[in-house]
Amino acid sequence: MRGQAFITFSSTDTASAALQSSNGLIVWEKPLIIVRSLLVAVRKELKRCDLIKFIQ
């Protein structure tokens, strides 16, 4: 999983602020792309409903 990182924050407000301030930031000539993870149960339900293609 080269080029990936998993980061947790103490609150959703802190996570949202980090996401907004750094998503798209250019790092080493490449854009930083940040996505929020989904709970496994939510992801399974979305997949079951065939909606997962809209969030990938």
HELIX and SHEET records of a PDB file:
HELIX    1   1 THR A   12  SER A   22  1                                  11    
HELIX    2   2 VAL A   40  ARG A   48  1                                   9    
HELIX    3   3 ILE A   52  PHE A   54  5                                   3    
SHEET    1   A 2 ILE A  26  VAL A  27  0                                        
SHEET    2   A 2 LYS A  30  PRO A  31 -1                                        
END                                                                             
